[in-house]
Structures are given as structure tokens and as C-alpha cells.
């Protein structure tokens, strides 16, 4: 398995209201050879649990 062609990086802090839609938008792109690095910066809302659920469904997501 080779490394992905590009990396997409998304910092997140307390984005529970919008994060699922934002992540799904990136994942729906026609170009699929990418890794999606998502960095949660200590969110205190439900952002992290939403991100974990999305990461469980798509192996391109790397959650930090």
C-alpha cells in the first residue's frame, strides 16, 4: 500500500453543530487518494464523539 497522494488537514474546536457536514463534504470529493488528518483541539462539546464515529466508517480519516 502506497502513501496517499495528498493530505487534507482540518483543525476542530467545539464544532459539534457543523463538523459532520464539513467532514462528509471532504469525503465526498471525486478525488479519493487522500488522507484526512483531523485534529481536535480539546473540544468540550460533542465534536470528538462525532469525529470518532466518522473515523470508524472511513479509513482515510486519521483522528488526533
C-alpha positions in Angstrom: 0.0 0.0 0.0 1.5 3.3 -1.0 1.1 6.7 0.7 -1.8 8.8 -0.3 -1.2 11.5 -2.9 -2.3 14.4 -0.7 -3.2 15.2 2.9 -6.2 17.3 4.0 -5.8 18.8 7.5 -8.8 20.0 9.5 -8.4 21.6 12.9 -11.5 21.3 15.1 -12.6 23.0 18.3 -16.2 22.9 19.5 -17.7 22.4 16.1 -20.4 19.9 17.0 -23.0 21.8 15.0 -21.2 21.7 11.7 -18.5 19.1 11.9 -20.3 16.1 10.4 -21.4 18.1 7.3 -17.9 19.5 6.9 -16.2 16.1 7.1 -18.7 14.4 4.8 -18.2 17.2 2.2 -14.5 16.4 2.1 -15.0 12.7 1.9 -17.5 13.1 -1.0 -14.9 14.7 -3.3 -14.4 12.9 -6.6 -10.6 12.6 -5.9 -10.2 9.9 -3.4 -6.5 9.3 -2.9 -6.0 11.3 0.2 -5.6 11.0 3.9 -7.8 13.2 6.1 -6.0 14.4 9.2 -8.4 15.8 11.7 -7.0 17.4 14.9 -9.4 18.0 17.7 -8.0 20.8 19.9 -9.7 19.8 23.2 -13.3 20.3 22.2 -15.7 20.3 25.2 -18.8 19.7 23.1 -19.7 16.5 21.2 -17.3 17.1 18.4 -14.8 14.3 19.3 -17.5 11.6 19.5 -18.9 12.7 16.2 -15.4 12.6 14.7 -14.7 9.1 16.2 -17.9 7.8 14.6 -16.9 9.2 11.2 -13.4 7.8 11.5 -14.8 4.3 12.3 -16.6 4.4 8.9 -13.9 5.8 6.7 -10.2 4.6 6.8 -9.0 7.8 5.2 -9.7 9.7 8.4 -6.8 9.9 10.9 -8.1 11.4 14.1 -5.6 13.1 16.5 
